[in-house]
Amino acid sequence: MINKIVMSMASLRLFSGSLEIIAALLMLRFNQIDKALLVNSGLAVVGPLTLLTTTTIGLVGLADKLSFAKMLWVGVGVTCIFIGILKK
């Protein structure tokens, strides 16, 4: 039996990966740089949202097994990842 939390996380990643493949196919179909950039910029939102959502689901699943201090460290780590991604 597959854990519901693991199934949720995997499903989100499959969905995100499918969007990436569809975006690549759209870029090839449009065959124009400006339209490819528009499609790519749409994906820039999906990636971080997928990371945040899957991490949140995983943390909810581990909430009863981790101490508050460890949860805080994981939160700090995810925050650092987002700062690194979003800062220019």
Secondary structure, DSSP 8 states (H G I E B T S, - for coil): ---HHHHHHHHHHHHHHHHHHHHHHHHHHH--HHHHHHHHHHHHHHHHHHHHHHHHHHHHHHTTTS-HHHHHHHHHHHHHHHHHHH--
